[in-house]
Amino acid sequence: MINYVIEDYLKLLEDAGLTVSFRLFGREKTPVTGLTYESGKSASGTLFVCKGALFKEAYLREAVDRGAVLYISETDYGLEDVPCILVKNVREAMPLLARMYYQIPKGALSCIGITGTKGKTTTAYYVKAIFDEHAKHTGGRPMACFTSVELYDGKERSPSRITTPESLELYRHFRNAYDSGISHVAMEVSSQALKYGRVQGISFDAGVFLNISEDHISPVEHKDFQDYFHSKLLLFRQVKTACVNLDSPFSRTILRHAAAAERIVTFGTAPGADICGYDLKTDQGKVEFRVKCPAFDGAFSLAMHGIFNVENALAAIAVAYSFGIPVEDMQAGLSRATVNGRMEEFQSRDGKIRAIVDFAHNGLSFEKIFETVKLEYPDFQVTAVFGCPGGKALNRRKDLGLVAGKYCSHVYLSTDDPGPERVQDICREIGGYLKEAGCSYECIPDREEAVGKAVRDAEEKTVILVLGKGSETSQKVGHKDIACRSDSEIVRDCLRKYDELSRQQF
């Protein structure tokens, strides 16, 4: 890569109309050899970006001490002899800086963006499974995939911290993918990423709009549903082929905005969908369905439980169809695709307990998963372990409480990223809605203890739904991320202990 110099970045920001003022102290020709907003990652030659509501001058000073040669900020920190460029909006500047620094040739990567309230992660992995199957036959590399579970770019595979990374990280992963010979990327695109410009300037060859329901409404996310919906719809401003779910109650509005794309491919079970799913059925968890479209009429099966995953599969098929991938690769990919922490099922040796771990964490996903469990396990009682985050998505407490209360015989409320709030206070609020729905509950802040008690309390055939965390291995407590075991690991351990105790009793 070319090492651009400080004056190149100044010209970039001036041309974009973002520059307010600058002081370069005669160092215009200094090469920039690093780019970050994390002071601990600064090194000799770094361009350091000052971003975030909680940013402190101490972070900038640390970056400079580590070798930063230029900082870009909305605030002048007045550091003597340290070049700076002041800008109107740091978030608008970041993707421009990232594109210049990482120098990915135009058109080198085909990007697929996926948005929606639920199903983004599963759909991304379904798309990857199909494209990877196709790559086996064409000599291509496995697809890069950026999800809320993990990031894979051909060089790195790491757990995700947020659904859609900041633009500086995104472009670094794009560069890794390009250097690894990867040609396609599937990624989740959150409403926050769209609202705050993390994906600004990215041209998506296909953009998927799965669904929308009230979520992420809080003072630190979206002020109301209209703001949330509008943010999601921004995806279509940078999409070539828009893939739209006709089964969504808001499909008319979504289609109207999707008209900004060069092409629209619809999917769903509604009559007239370009990718039309029909003859849906489930037998002991195995999901089967057929798909009719202009190119084929064929049978599909899913490795994952949940009839609701047909929606995600149809979205992935719509993407594959828009790229001209053969139906055989679609069928093979979907028949094998699984996702850690999504509809993972565990069973006690005596068959009395079925435990399902899933990331479901909002009203829409709760409705879908509880409906599926009632359909697949009509003779089992249902209990659940879940919580709600603190300080954000405040409407979830009512939604999750009312939905779980409708389906469960008992609920174990526990920790789920409480952040600035007390777990007991969050549980008390959710519990009010559970009571309203006529469901008993108890608050057990320790999540492992809550799962263990749910297993021990199962006196008859029971499905235990452990929801909200999936494969995540940290809890947001205060302003810190505290390491924890994943729900899958906890469930596996609790059922092992249950099986051992059952053997001793007989």
C-alpha positions as CSV (number, residue, x, y, z in Angstrom):
1,M,0.0,0.0,0.0
2,I,1.0,3.6,-0.6
3,N,1.8,5.6,2.6
4,Y,-0.1,8.8,2.0
5,V,1.2,11.9,3.8
6,I,-0.6,14.3,6.2
7,E,-1.4,16.8,3.4
8,D,-3.1,14.1,1.4
9,Y,-5.6,13.6,4.3
10,L,-6.0,17.3,4.6
11,K,-7.0,17.6,0.9
12,L,-9.3,14.7,1.3
13,L,-11.2,16.3,4.1
14,E,-11.2,19.8,2.4
15,D,-12.6,18.3,-0.8
16,A,-15.4,16.7,1.3
17,G,-16.2,20.1,2.9
18,L,-15.5,18.8,6.4
19,T,-12.5,20.8,7.4
20,V,-12.9,23.6,9.9
21,S,-9.3,24.5,10.5
22,F,-5.9,22.9,10.7
23,R,-2.3,23.2,12.1
24,L,0.4,21.1,10.5
25,F,3.5,22.7,11.9
26,G,5.4,22.2,8.6
27,R,4.9,18.4,8.7
28,E,2.7,18.2,5.6
29,K,5.0,15.5,4.1
30,T,5.0,13.2,7.1
31,P,3.9,9.7,6.1
32,V,0.8,8.2,7.8
33,T,1.5,4.5,8.6
34,G,-1.4,3.7,11.0
35,L,-5.0,4.6,11.6
36,T,-7.0,4.2,14.8
37,Y,-9.3,5.7,17.3
38,E,-8.0,3.5,20.2
39,S,-5.2,5.2,22.0
40,G,-3.7,1.8,23.1
41,K,-3.3,0.8,19.4
42,S,-1.4,4.0,18.4
43,A,2.2,3.7,17.2
44,S,4.8,5.6,15.3
45,G,3.2,7.2,12.3
46,T,-0.4,6.8,13.4
47,L,-3.3,9.1,12.4
48,F,-5.4,9.2,15.5
49,V,-9.2,10.0,15.4
50,C,-10.8,11.6,18.5
51,K,-14.3,10.2,18.6
52,G,-17.0,9.4,21.1
53,A,-19.1,11.2,23.7
54,L,-16.9,9.8,26.4
55,F,-13.6,10.8,24.7
56,K,-11.0,12.3,27.1
57,E,-7.9,14.4,26.3
58,A,-5.9,11.8,28.1
59,Y,-6.6,9.3,25.3
60,L,-5.1,11.7,22.8
61,R,-2.0,12.4,24.9
62,E,-1.5,8.6,25.2
63,A,-1.8,8.2,21.4
64,V,0.8,11.0,20.9
65,D,3.1,9.5,23.4
66,R,2.9,6.2,21.5
67,G,3.8,8.0,18.2
68,A,0.7,9.5,16.6
69,V,1.7,12.1,14.0
70,L,-1.7,13.7,13.4
71,Y,-5.0,13.9,15.1
72,I,-8.4,14.6,13.7
73,S,-11.1,15.9,16.0
74,E,-14.1,18.2,16.4
75,T,-12.4,19.8,19.4
76,D,-9.1,21.6,19.4
77,Y,-7.0,20.2,22.3
78,G,-4.2,22.8,21.7
79,L,-1.3,20.3,21.8
80,E,1.9,22.1,21.0
81,D,3.8,20.8,17.9
82,V,1.2,18.1,17.2
83,P,-0.5,18.4,13.8
84,C,-4.2,18.4,13.9
85,I,-7.2,18.8,11.5
86,L,-10.4,20.0,13.0
87,V,-13.6,18.8,11.3
88,K,-17.3,19.5,11.4
89,N,-18.2,15.8,11.9
90,V,-15.8,13.1,12.9
91,R,-18.2,10.3,12.0
92,E,-18.5,11.6,8.4
93,A,-14.8,11.9,8.2
94,M,-14.0,8.4,9.4
95,P,-15.1,6.3,6.4
96,L,-13.3,8.8,4.1
97,L,-10.1,8.3,6.1
98,A,-10.5,4.6,6.1
99,R,-11.0,4.3,2.3
100,M,-7.9,6.4,1.7
101,Y,-5.7,4.6,4.2
102,Y,-6.7,1.0,3.2
103,Q,-6.8,1.6,-0.5
104,I,-9.2,-1.3,-1.6
105,P,-9.5,-1.2,-5.4
106,K,-13.0,-0.3,-6.6
107,G,-15.1,-3.3,-7.3
108,A,-12.6,-5.7,-5.7
109,L,-15.2,-7.0,-3.2
110,S,-18.8,-7.8,-3.6
111,C,-20.6,-6.7,-0.4
112,I,-24.0,-8.0,0.8
113,G,-25.6,-6.0,3.6
114,I,-28.4,-7.4,5.7
115,T,-30.6,-5.4,8.0
116,G,-33.8,-6.0,10.0
117,T,-34.9,-6.4,13.6
118,K,-34.4,-10.1,13.8
119,G,-32.6,-12.8,11.7
120,K,-29.6,-10.8,10.5
121,T,-27.0,-13.2,11.9
122,T,-28.7,-16.3,10.7
123,T,-29.3,-14.9,7.2
124,A,-25.6,-13.8,7.0
125,Y,-24.5,-17.4,7.8
126,Y,-27.0,-18.8,5.4
127,V,-25.6,-16.6,2.6
128,K,-22.1,-17.6,3.5
129,A,-23.0,-21.3,3.5
130,I,-24.5,-21.0,0.0
131,F,-21.6,-18.9,-1.4
132,D,-19.0,-21.2,0.2
133,E,-20.7,-24.2,-1.4
134,H,-20.5,-22.5,-4.7
135,A,-16.8,-21.7,-4.1
136,K,-16.1,-25.4,-3.7
137,H,-17.1,-25.9,-7.3
138,T,-15.5,-22.8,-8.8
139,G,-12.2,-22.6,-6.9
140,G,-13.1,-19.5,-5.0
141,R,-12.2,-18.6,-1.4
142,P,-14.7,-18.9,1.5
143,M,-16.8,-15.8,2.0
144,A,-15.9,-13.2,4.5
145,C,-18.6,-12.7,7.1
146,F,-19.1,-9.8,9.7
147,T,-21.8,-10.6,12.2
148,S,-22.7,-10.0,15.8
149,V,-21.2,-13.5,16.6
150,E,-17.8,-13.1,14.9
151,L,-15.7,-11.4,12.3
152,Y,-14.0,-13.5,9.6
153,D,-11.9,-11.8,6.9
154,G,-9.5,-14.4,5.6
155,K,-6.8,-13.4,8.0
156,E,-8.6,-12.9,11.3
157,R,-11.4,-14.7,13.1
158,S,-12.5,-13.0,16.3
159,P,-15.6,-12.5,18.5
160,S,-17.6,-9.4,17.6
161,R,-18.0,-6.5,20.0
162,I,-20.9,-4.8,18.2
163,T,-23.2,-5.8,15.3
164,T,-21.5,-3.6,12.7
165,P,-17.9,-2.4,13.4
166,E,-16.8,1.2,13.1
167,S,-15.7,2.2,9.6
168,L,-12.0,2.2,10.5
169,E,-12.3,-1.5,11.6
170,L,-14.6,-2.4,8.7
171,Y,-12.1,-1.2,6.1
172,R,-9.3,-3.0,7.8
173,H,-11.3,-6.2,7.5
174,F,-12.1,-5.4,3.9
175,R,-8.4,-5.0,3.2
176,N,-7.6,-8.3,4.9
177,A,-10.3,-10.0,2.8
178,Y,-8.9,-8.5,-0.4
179,D,-5.3,-9.5,0.5
180,S,-6.6,-13.0,1.2
181,G,-8.1,-13.4,-2.3
182,I,-11.7,-13.2,-1.0
183,S,-14.2,-11.8,-3.5
184,H,-17.4,-11.7,-1.4
185,V,-18.4,-10.3,2.0
186,A,-21.7,-10.8,3.9
187,M,-22.3,-8.5,6.8
188,E,-25.0,-7.4,9.2
189,V,-25.9,-3.7,9.0
190,S,-27.4,-2.3,12.1
191,S,-29.6,0.7,12.4
192,Q,-26.9,2.4,14.4
193,A,-24.4,1.8,11.7
194,L,-26.7,3.4,9.1
195,K,-27.7,6.3,11.3
196,Y,-24.1,7.2,12.3
197,G,-22.4,6.6,9.0
198,R,-20.3,3.5,9.8
199,V,-21.1,2.0,6.3
200,Q,-21.1,5.4,4.5
201,G,-19.7,5.0,1.0
202,I,-19.9,1.2,0.8
203,S,-21.7,0.0,-2.3
204,F,-23.7,-3.1,-1.6
205,D,-24.2,-5.4,-4.5
206,A,-27.2,-6.8,-2.6
207,G,-29.0,-5.4,0.4
208,V,-31.5,-7.4,2.4
209,F,-34.4,-5.9,4.4
210,L,-35.8,-8.7,6.6
211,N,-38.3,-7.2,8.9
212,I,-39.0,-4.4,11.3
213,S,-40.6,-4.1,14.7
214,E,-40.2,-1.7,17.7
215,D,-36.8,-2.1,19.2
216,H,-33.7,-0.1,20.2
217,I,-35.9,2.7,21.4
218,S,-34.1,4.7,24.1
219,P,-32.4,8.0,24.7
220,V,-29.0,6.5,23.5
221,E,-30.3,4.7,20.4
222,H,-33.4,5.8,18.6
223,K,-35.9,8.3,20.0
224,D,-38.9,6.5,18.5
225,F,-39.9,3.9,16.0
226,Q,-39.9,6.3,13.1
227,D,-36.3,7.2,13.7
228,Y,-35.4,3.4,13.9
229,F,-37.3,2.6,10.7
230,H,-35.9,5.5,8.8
231,S,-32.4,4.5,9.8
232,K,-32.9,1.0,8.5
233,L,-34.3,2.3,5.2
234,L,-31.1,4.3,4.6
235,L,-29.5,1.0,3.4
236,F,-31.3,1.3,0.0
237,R,-29.4,4.5,-0.8
238,Q,-26.3,2.4,-1.4
239,V,-27.7,-0.9,-2.8
240,K,-27.6,-2.3,-6.3
241,T,-30.1,-5.1,-5.8
242,A,-32.6,-4.7,-3.0
243,C,-34.0,-8.0,-1.5
244,V,-37.3,-7.2,0.2
245,N,-39.5,-9.5,2.4
246,L,-43.1,-9.3,1.2
247,D,-44.3,-11.0,4.4
248,S,-43.4,-7.9,6.4
249,P,-46.4,-5.8,7.5
250,F,-44.4,-2.7,6.3
251,S,-43.4,-4.1,2.9
252,R,-45.2,-1.3,1.0
253,T,-43.1,1.3,2.7
254,I,-40.0,-0.8,2.3
255,L,-40.6,-1.3,-1.4
256,R,-41.1,2.4,-1.9
257,H,-37.7,3.1,-0.5
258,A,-36.1,0.1,-2.3
259,A,-37.0,1.7,-5.6
260,A,-33.8,3.7,-5.2
261,A,-31.9,0.5,-6.0
262,E,-31.2,-0.6,-9.6
263,R,-33.1,-3.9,-9.1
264,I,-35.6,-5.3,-6.6
265,V,-35.9,-9.1,-5.8
266,T,-38.8,-9.9,-3.4
267,F,-39.0,-12.9,-1.2
268,G,-41.5,-14.4,1.2
269,T,-44.5,-16.7,1.3
270,A,-46.9,-14.0,0.0
271,P,-48.3,-14.6,-3.5
272,G,-46.3,-12.7,-6.1
273,A,-42.9,-12.9,-4.4
274,D,-40.1,-13.4,-6.8
275,I,-38.6,-16.0,-4.4
276,C,-41.8,-17.7,-3.1
277,G,-41.7,-20.2,-0.3
278,Y,-44.5,-22.7,0.1
279,D,-45.4,-26.1,1.5
280,L,-43.6,-25.2,4.8
281,K,-43.5,-28.1,7.4
282,T,-41.6,-29.2,10.4
283,D,-41.2,-32.7,11.7
284,Q,-39.4,-33.1,15.1
285,G,-37.4,-30.0,14.5
286,K,-36.5,-30.7,10.8
287,V,-37.7,-27.8,8.6
288,E,-38.6,-28.4,5.0
289,F,-40.1,-26.2,2.4
290,R,-40.3,-25.6,-1.4
291,V,-39.3,-22.5,-3.3
292,K,-40.6,-21.3,-6.7
293,C,-38.9,-18.6,-8.7
294,P,-38.3,-17.8,-12.4
295,A,-35.2,-20.0,-12.3
296,F,-36.4,-23.2,-10.5
297,D,-39.0,-24.9,-8.4
298,G,-37.2,-27.0,-5.8
299,A,-37.3,-28.6,-2.3
300,F,-35.1,-27.3,0.6
301,S,-34.4,-28.4,4.1
302,L,-32.7,-26.6,7.0
303,A,-30.2,-27.9,9.5
304,M,-31.4,-25.4,12.1
305,H,-34.6,-25.7,14.1
306,G,-37.4,-23.1,13.8
307,I,-40.0,-22.7,11.1
308,F,-39.3,-18.9,11.4
309,N,-35.8,-19.6,9.8
310,V,-37.5,-20.1,6.5
311,E,-37.8,-16.3,6.3
312,N,-34.0,-16.1,6.7
313,A,-33.4,-18.9,4.2
314,L,-35.7,-17.2,1.6
315,A,-33.7,-14.0,2.0
316,A,-30.4,-15.9,1.4
317,I,-31.9,-17.6,-1.6
318,A,-32.9,-14.2,-3.0
319,V,-29.3,-13.0,-2.6
320,A,-27.9,-16.1,-4.3
321,Y,-30.5,-15.9,-7.1
322,S,-29.5,-12.3,-7.7
323,F,-25.9,-13.5,-8.1
324,G,-26.9,-16.4,-10.4
325,I,-25.8,-19.2,-8.1
326,P,-27.1,-22.6,-9.0
327,V,-30.0,-24.0,-7.0
328,E,-28.0,-27.1,-6.1
329,D,-25.5,-24.9,-4.2
330,M,-28.3,-23.1,-2.4
331,Q,-29.9,-26.5,-1.3
332,A,-26.6,-28.0,-0.2
333,G,-25.5,-24.9,1.7
334,L,-28.8,-24.4,3.6
335,S,-29.0,-28.1,4.5
336,R,-25.7,-27.8,6.5
337,A,-25.7,-24.3,7.8
338,T,-25.7,-23.8,11.6
339,V,-25.0,-20.8,13.8
340,N,-23.5,-21.0,17.3
341,G,-26.0,-19.7,19.9
342,R,-28.9,-19.7,17.4
343,M,-31.6,-22.4,18.0
344,E,-29.0,-24.7,19.6
345,E,-30.8,-27.6,21.1
346,F,-29.6,-29.7,24.0
347,Q,-31.4,-32.8,25.5
348,S,-31.2,-34.6,28.8
349,R,-30.4,-38.4,28.5
350,D,-33.9,-39.3,29.7
351,G,-35.5,-37.0,27.1
352,K,-37.5,-35.1,29.8
353,I,-35.7,-31.8,29.3
354,R,-35.0,-30.0,26.0
355,A,-33.0,-26.8,26.4
356,I,-32.8,-24.3,23.5
357,V,-30.2,-21.5,23.4
358,D,-31.0,-18.6,21.2
359,F,-30.1,-15.0,20.8
360,A,-33.8,-13.9,20.7
361,H,-33.9,-10.6,22.6
362,N,-36.8,-8.5,21.3
363,G,-40.6,-8.9,21.0
364,L,-40.6,-10.1,17.4
365,S,-38.0,-12.8,17.9
366,F,-39.6,-13.9,21.2
367,E,-43.0,-14.4,19.4
368,K,-41.4,-16.4,16.7
369,I,-39.4,-18.7,19.0
370,F,-42.2,-19.4,21.4
371,E,-44.6,-20.1,18.6
372,T,-42.1,-22.6,17.1
373,V,-41.6,-24.3,20.5
374,K,-45.3,-24.7,21.0
375,L,-45.6,-26.1,17.5
376,E,-42.7,-28.6,17.8
377,Y,-43.2,-29.6,21.4
378,P,-47.0,-29.5,22.1
379,D,-46.7,-32.0,25.0
380,F,-44.0,-30.1,26.9
381,Q,-44.4,-27.3,29.4
382,V,-42.2,-24.2,28.6
383,T,-40.0,-22.2,30.9
384,A,-37.5,-19.5,30.1
385,V,-34.3,-17.8,31.4
386,F,-33.7,-14.3,30.1
387,G,-33.2,-10.6,31.1
388,C,-33.0,-7.2,29.4
389,P,-30.1,-4.8,28.9
390,G,-29.8,-1.7,31.1
391,G,-30.0,1.8,29.9
392,K,-31.2,1.0,26.4
393,A,-34.0,-0.7,24.4
394,L,-36.3,0.1,27.2
395,N,-39.5,-1.1,25.4
396,R,-38.2,-4.7,25.4
397,R,-39.0,-5.1,29.1
398,K,-42.7,-4.9,28.4
399,D,-42.6,-6.8,25.1
400,L,-40.5,-9.7,26.5
401,G,-42.5,-9.9,29.7
402,L,-45.9,-10.1,27.9
403,V,-44.8,-12.6,25.3
404,A,-43.0,-14.9,27.7
405,G,-45.9,-14.6,30.1
406,K,-48.3,-15.8,27.5
407,Y,-46.4,-19.0,26.7
408,C,-44.4,-19.9,29.9
409,S,-45.4,-21.7,33.1
410,H,-42.6,-20.0,34.9
411,V,-39.7,-17.6,34.1
412,Y,-36.3,-17.2,35.6
413,L,-35.2,-13.6,35.2
414,S,-31.5,-13.0,35.2
415,T,-28.6,-10.8,34.0
416,D,-28.3,-9.7,30.3
417,D,-25.9,-6.7,30.0
418,P,-27.4,-4.6,32.8
419,G,-24.9,-1.8,32.2
420,P,-25.7,1.2,34.5
421,E,-28.7,-0.4,36.1
422,R,-29.2,-2.9,38.9
423,V,-30.2,-6.4,37.7
424,Q,-32.9,-6.6,40.4
425,D,-34.5,-3.3,39.1
426,I,-34.6,-4.6,35.5
427,C,-36.1,-7.9,36.6
428,R,-38.7,-6.2,38.8
429,E,-39.9,-4.2,35.8
430,I,-40.1,-7.2,33.5
431,G,-41.8,-9.2,36.3
432,G,-44.6,-6.7,36.4
433,Y,-45.5,-7.6,32.8
434,L,-45.1,-11.3,33.5
435,K,-47.6,-10.9,36.4
436,E,-49.9,-9.0,34.1
437,A,-49.9,-12.0,31.7
438,G,-50.5,-14.4,34.6
439,C,-47.0,-16.0,34.8
440,S,-45.0,-16.6,37.9
441,Y,-41.3,-15.6,38.0
442,E,-38.3,-15.3,40.2
443,C,-35.2,-13.1,39.9
444,I,-31.8,-14.9,40.0
445,P,-29.1,-12.4,39.0
446,D,-26.4,-15.1,38.5
447,R,-27.2,-16.4,35.0
448,E,-25.5,-19.8,35.6
449,E,-27.5,-20.3,38.8
450,A,-30.7,-19.3,37.0
451,V,-30.1,-21.9,34.3
452,G,-29.2,-24.5,36.9
453,K,-32.4,-23.9,38.8
454,A,-34.5,-24.1,35.7
455,V,-33.0,-27.5,35.0
456,R,-33.5,-28.7,38.6
457,D,-37.1,-27.5,38.8
458,A,-38.2,-29.4,35.7
459,E,-40.5,-32.1,37.2
460,E,-42.2,-33.1,33.9
461,K,-41.4,-32.8,30.2
462,T,-40.1,-29.3,29.8
463,V,-38.5,-27.1,27.2
464,I,-36.2,-24.5,28.8
465,L,-35.6,-21.5,26.6
466,V,-32.3,-19.7,27.5
467,L,-32.6,-16.5,25.6
468,G,-30.8,-13.2,24.8
469,K,-27.0,-14.0,25.0
470,G,-26.5,-17.0,22.6
471,S,-22.8,-17.5,22.1
472,E,-21.7,-14.3,23.8
473,T,-19.0,-14.6,26.4
474,S,-19.2,-11.3,28.2
475,Q,-21.7,-9.2,30.2
476,K,-21.8,-5.4,30.1
477,V,-21.8,-4.4,33.8
478,G,-21.4,-0.7,34.4
479,H,-19.0,0.5,31.8
480,K,-17.0,-2.8,31.8
481,D,-17.2,-6.0,29.8
482,I,-17.1,-8.9,32.3
483,A,-16.1,-12.3,30.9
484,C,-18.6,-15.1,31.4
485,R,-19.4,-18.5,30.0
486,S,-21.7,-18.8,27.0
487,D,-25.3,-19.9,27.5
488,S,-24.5,-23.0,25.4
489,E,-21.6,-24.0,27.7
490,I,-23.8,-23.4,30.8
491,V,-26.7,-25.5,29.5
492,R,-24.4,-28.3,28.5
493,D,-22.8,-28.4,32.0
494,C,-26.2,-28.2,33.8
495,L,-27.6,-31.1,31.8
496,R,-24.5,-33.1,32.4
497,K,-25.0,-32.7,36.1
498,Y,-28.7,-33.5,35.8
499,D,-27.8,-36.7,33.8
500,E,-25.3,-37.8,36.5
501,L,-27.8,-37.3,39.3
502,S,-30.5,-39.2,37.4
503,R,-28.1,-42.2,37.0
504,Q,-27.4,-42.2,40.7
505,Q,-31.1,-42.3,41.6
506,F,-31.7,-45.3,39.4
